[in-house]
Structures are given as C-alpha cells and as structure tokens.
Amino acid sequence: SKIPMERYIVNFAREIPLPPQGCLEIEYRIGQKVLSFTRPPPNAPIDQPPFPYTELFRLLTPDTVVHLLTALLLEARVVLVSTPYTNLTMVSELLTSLMFPFT
C-alpha cells in the first residue's frame, strides 16, 4: 500500500520525540531510511553557532543587525523576508545565537 508523503510529514513532526535529557540519540525509520536525531550531553552544550557570523553581516548591514537584535530583545514582533529561503534559517539561527550566547 502506498502511504501519502503528507502522512509521513505529520507523523514525523508530531509524533517523533526529542531525545530526553541524558539520552543522546533517537533513531527513526522512514521506509528503508534510518534517521538519527542527536542531542548534546547536558554538560557539553553546543557552543558554536550553526553558521559563521560573517554570513549574517554579508546579508545585513551592521545597523540592521543592531535594530533586529534590539527588537528581539525587547520582545517585539519581527518578520524576516528573503527571496532565497535558506537565508531565513541562517539569519534567524544567528540572531538567536546572539540573543543567547552561552546556551
């Protein structure tokens, strides 16, 4: 029987748990593919941003970064718009790492 892709996505997004504290990896099978989800140990959090900060300043001016960071720290609503969608993830991850530098 052929299961629609939407069903896999809903199952993946809603039913796959994040690895609990202390457990570093969960494996999930989709068809013939095995996906591994990992979590850093509690005593060794990720200390590197997921992308280099130079990319943030390549896409945005320093003034814009300061305005965005100020708005986020003041809990204002911020909408990011970009033609290449990959820039949205990169900018949001780097802004988050600037907001929480030691987590």
Backbone hydrogen bonds, N-H to C=O, Kabsch-Sander energy under -0.5 kcal/mol:
donor,donor_aa,acceptor,acceptor_aa,energy
3,I,1,S,-0.6
7,R,4,P,-0.9
8,Y,4,P,-1.1
9,I,5,M,-2.2
10,V,6,E,-2.5
11,N,7,R,-2.4
12,F,8,Y,-2.9
13,A,9,I,-2.8
14,R,10,V,-2.4
15,E,11,N,-2.1
16,I,12,F,-0.7
23,C,20,P,-1.7
24,L,22,G,-0.6
26,I,37,F,-2.4
28,Y,35,L,-2.9
30,I,28,Y,-0.5
30,I,33,K,-2.8
31,G,29,R,-0.5
33,K,30,I,-2.3
35,L,28,Y,-3.6
35,L,33,K,-0.5
37,F,26,I,-3.1
38,T,36,S,-0.5
39,R,24,L,-1.9
44,A,41,P,-2.0
55,E,52,P,-1.4
56,L,52,P,-0.6
57,F,53,Y,-1.7
58,R,54,T,-1.2
59,L,55,E,-1.7
60,L,56,L,-2.3
65,V,61,T,-2.3
66,V,62,P,-2.3
67,H,63,D,-2.3
68,L,64,T,-2.8
69,L,65,V,-2.8
70,T,66,V,-2.5
71,A,67,H,-2.4
72,L,68,L,-2.6
73,L,69,L,-2.5
74,L,70,T,-1.7
75,E,72,L,-1.4
76,A,71,A,-3.0
80,L,78,V,-0.5
85,Y,83,T,-0.8
87,N,84,P,-1.8
88,L,84,P,-0.5
88,L,85,Y,-0.9
89,T,85,Y,-1.1
90,M,86,T,-1.9
91,V,87,N,-2.9
92,S,88,L,-2.4
93,E,89,T,-2.5
94,L,90,M,-2.3
95,L,91,V,-2.5
96,T,92,S,-2.1
97,S,93,E,-2.2
98,L,94,L,-1.5
99,M,95,L,-1.8
100,F,96,T,-2.1
103,T,100,F,-1.2
